[in-house]
């Protein structure tokens, strides 16, 4: 966690860099630059960078990542991203990079087609979980965990069976499959990611949004229904609020090209 004094100093550096480059960054561009500079200064091994909106034109898209991941495509920000799922998928697939693995989950045929087209155009190796990668999930209950979802994930490198998903919502099983596929890409890049530590870490996850379900009222709930009508069928209120902030992410090594020249200078 960055401290307040460090945050202030980082803001000053970005302000100076912007003045040197004679640009006026937006709030999100400035915050993104501050985050990247902080990651570089701290020499972090791995950073998970979440796209703010869409992907193709997002300020985080200057990175050269180890792997890119696109989660479930749904109708959000349609005035900016487009009014059809293929249009939205194309914008989010804008994070795909040449030579960089791209991970998505099996979706509607027109969405899959869009992902495949973009990946082929830019030269990214696309893997579709539940299609190219064997994956399954099922709902169950136990005295220890109560109602929950379990997943199975099979590749040449991994064999994970009946892994409990500790987070609420059916969509979290999908996210688990995407996360496991992303970890395999990180492992292939040379990072030590033993399977028992990966599954153990996943099982220790706890929902941080439980308080939201009690905090939001009917007015907020109605707004959420308007924004994401399809999502309402797959997750509860708390999981929905979590999902709204996690559409598209790139898992990146902070030691790759993370900064514009003006920040490096």
C-alpha positions in Angstrom: 0.0 0.0 0.0 1.4 3.3 -1.0 1.7 5.9 1.8 0.2 9.4 1.5 3.6 11.2 1.4 4.7 8.8 -1.3 1.5 9.5 -3.2 2.2 13.2 -3.1 5.8 12.8 -4.3 4.6 10.6 -7.1 2.0 13.2 -8.2 4.7 15.8 -8.3 6.9 13.6 -10.5 4.0 12.9 -12.9 3.1 16.6 -13.0 6.7 17.5 -13.9 6.8 14.8 -16.6 3.6 16.0 -18.0 4.9 19.6 -18.1 8.1 18.4 -19.8 6.1 16.5 -22.4 3.7 19.5 -22.8 0.6 17.4 -22.3 -2.4 17.7 -20.0 -3.2 14.2 -18.7 -6.7 13.3 -17.6 -7.2 12.2 -14.0 -7.1 8.5 -14.9 -4.0 9.0 -17.1 -2.2 10.7 -14.3 -3.2 8.0 -11.7 -2.1 5.3 -14.2 1.3 6.9 -14.6 1.7 7.3 -10.9 0.9 3.6 -10.4 3.3 2.4 -13.0 6.1 4.6 -11.6 5.4 3.3 -8.1 5.5 -0.3 -9.3 8.8 0.4 -11.1 10.4 2.1 -8.1 9.3 -0.8 -5.8 10.6 -3.4 -8.3 7.5 -5.5 -8.0 7.7 -8.9 -9.7 4.1 -9.1 -10.8 1.4 -6.4 -11.1 -2.3 -7.0 -11.9 -3.4 -4.0 -13.9 -7.1 -3.5 -14.4 -8.4 -1.6 -17.4 -10.5 1.4 -16.5 -12.9 1.4 -19.4 -13.0 -0.9 -22.5 -9.4 -1.6 -23.3 -8.3 -0.4 -26.8 -8.1 3.3 -25.8 -7.5 2.9 -22.1 -4.4 4.5 -20.7 -3.3 1.2 -19.1 -2.9 -0.2 -22.6 0.6 1.1 -23.0 1.9 -2.0 -21.2 3.6 -5.0 -22.7 2.1 -7.7 -20.4 2.9 -11.3 -19.7 -0.7 -12.2 -20.4 -4.0 -10.4 -21.1 -7.3 -11.6 -19.7 -10.8 -10.5 -20.7 -13.6 -11.5 -18.4 -17.3 -11.9 -19.2 -18.6 -9.6 -22.0 -21.9 -7.8 -21.1 -23.7 -4.6 -21.9 -21.8 -1.9 -20.1 -20.8 1.7 -21.2 -22.7 1.1 -24.4 -22.5 4.7 -25.5 -18.7 4.5 -25.5 -18.0 0.8 -26.3 -20.8 0.1 -28.6 -24.4 -1.2 -28.5 -23.7 -4.9 -29.4 -21.7 -7.6 -27.7 -19.3 -8.0 -30.7 -18.6 -4.2 -30.6 -17.9 -4.3 -26.9 -15.8 -7.4 -27.3 -13.7 -5.7 -30.0 -13.0 -2.7 -27.8 -12.0 -5.0 -24.8 -9.9 -7.2 -27.1 -7.9 -4.1 -27.8 -5.5 -5.1 -25.0 -4.3 -8.1 -27.1 -0.7 -7.8 -28.0 1.6 -9.6 -30.6 3.3 -12.6 -29.0 1.4 -12.2 -25.8 -1.1 -15.0 -24.6 -4.7 -13.8 -24.5 -7.2 -15.6 -22.2 -11.0 -15.4 -22.5 -13.9 -17.6 -21.5 -16.1 -19.4 -23.9 -19.0 -17.0 -24.8 -21.6 -16.4 -27.5 -20.4 -17.5 -31.0 -20.3 -13.9 -32.2 -18.2 -12.8 -29.2 -15.8 -15.7 -29.7 -15.5 -14.8 -33.4 -14.6 -11.3 -32.5 -11.9 -12.4 -30.1 -10.5 -14.8 -32.7 -10.4 -12.1 -35.4 -8.6 -9.6 -33.2 -6.1 -12.1 -31.9 -5.3 -13.3 -35.4 -4.9 -9.7 -36.6 -2.5 -8.6 -33.9 -0.7 -12.0 -33.6 -1.8 -12.9 -30.1 -2.1 -16.5 -29.0 -5.7 -16.9 -27.9 -6.9 -19.5 -25.5 -10.6 -19.9 -24.8 -11.3 -21.5 -21.4 -14.0 -24.2 -21.6 -13.1 -24.7 -25.3 -9.3 -24.8 -25.9 -8.9 -25.5 -22.2 -11.0 -28.2 -20.5 -13.0 -26.7 -17.7 -16.1 -27.5 -15.7 -18.0 -26.2 -12.6 -20.8 -27.4 -10.4 -22.7 -26.1 -7.5 -22.6 -28.0 -4.2 -22.9 -27.6 -0.5 -20.9 -28.9 2.5 -21.0 -28.4 6.3 -17.6 -26.6 6.1 -18.2 -24.2 3.2 -22.0 -24.1 2.9 -23.3 -23.5 -0.6 -20.5 -22.9 -3.1 -19.1 -23.7 -6.5 -16.3 -26.2 -7.4 -14.3 -26.2 -10.5 -12.2 -28.7 -12.5 -9.4 -27.5 -14.8 -7.3 -29.7 -17.0 -4.3 -28.9 -19.3 -1.1 -30.6 -20.2 0.6 -28.8 -17.3 -2.2 -28.8 -14.7 -4.8 -31.2 -13.3 -7.0 -29.4 -10.7 -10.1 -31.2 -9.6 -13.1 -30.0 -7.5 -11.4 -26.8 -6.3 -13.8 -24.9 -4.1 -14.5 -21.3 -5.1 -14.8 -19.2 -1.9 -16.3 -16.1 -3.5 -20.1 -15.8 -4.1 -21.7 -15.9 -7.5 -21.7 -18.4 -10.3 -19.5 -16.0 -12.4 -16.7 -16.5 -9.9 -16.2 -20.0 -11.2 -15.6 -18.5 -14.6 -13.2 -16.0 -13.1 -11.4 -18.9 -11.4 -10.9 -20.7 -14.7 -9.5 -17.5 -16.2 -7.2 -16.9 -13.2 -5.8 -20.5 -13.4 -5.1 -20.1 -17.1 -3.4 -16.8 -16.5 -1.2 -18.3 -13.8 -0.1 -21.0 -16.3 1.1 -18.3 -18.6 3.0 -16.6 -15.8 4.6 -20.0 -15.0 5.5 -20.5 -18.6 7.3 -17.1 -18.5 9.6 -18.4 -15.8 7.9 -17.5 -12.6 7.8 -20.1 -9.8 4.1 -20.9 -9.3 3.7 -24.3 -7.7 0.2 -25.7 -8.1 -0.4 -26.4 -4.4 0.4 -22.7 -3.6 -1.9 -21.5 -6.3 -4.9 -23.6 -5.2 -4.1 -22.9 -1.5 -4.0 -19.2 -2.1 -7.3 -19.3 -4.0 -9.0 -21.2 -1.2 -7.9 -18.5 1.3 -9.7 -15.8 -0.6 -12.6 -14.2 1.1 -15.2 -11.9 -0.3 -14.4 -8.2 0.5 -17.8 -7.0 -0.7 -20.1 -8.6 1.9 -20.7 -5.2 3.4 -22.0 -3.9 0.1 -25.0 -6.2 0.1 -26.2 -4.6 3.4 -25.1 -1.1 2.4 -26.9 -0.7 -0.9 -30.6 0.2 -1.0 -33.3 -0.5 -3.5 -32.4 2.6 -5.6 -28.8 1.5 -6.1 -30.0 -2.1 -6.8 -32.4 -0.8 -9.5 -29.6 1.2 -11.1 -27.4 -1.9 -11.1 -30.2 -3.9 -12.8 -30.3 -1.2 -15.5 -26.6 -1.3 -16.2 -26.2 -5.0 -16.3 -29.4 -6.8 -17.0 -27.8 -10.1 -18.1 -25.6 -10.2 -15.1 -28.6 -10.3 -12.7 -29.2 -13.9 -13.6 -25.7 -15.1 -12.6 -24.8 -13.4 -9.3 -26.2 -11.8 -6.1 -26.0 -8.2 -5.2 -22.6 -8.2 -3.5 -21.0 -10.3 -6.3 -22.6 -8.0 -8.9 -21.0 -4.9 -7.4 -17.6 -6.7 -7.4 -18.1 -7.8 -11.0 -18.8 -4.2 -12.1 -15.3 -3.3 -11.2 -13.5 -6.2 -12.8 -14.3 -6.5 -16.5 -10.9 -6.6 -18.1 -7.4 -7.0 -16.7 -3.9 -7.5 -17.8 -1.5 -9.4 -15.7 1.9 -7.8 -16.2 5.5 -7.9 -15.1 6.3 -4.5 -13.7 9.8 -4.8 -15.1 8.5 -4.7 -18.7 7.9 -1.5 -20.7 5.8 0.3 -18.1 6.6 4.0 -18.4 6.6 6.5 -21.2 9.9 8.0 -22.1 9.2 11.2 -20.3 8.7 9.3 -17.0 11.9 7.3 -17.6 13.9 10.5 -18.3 
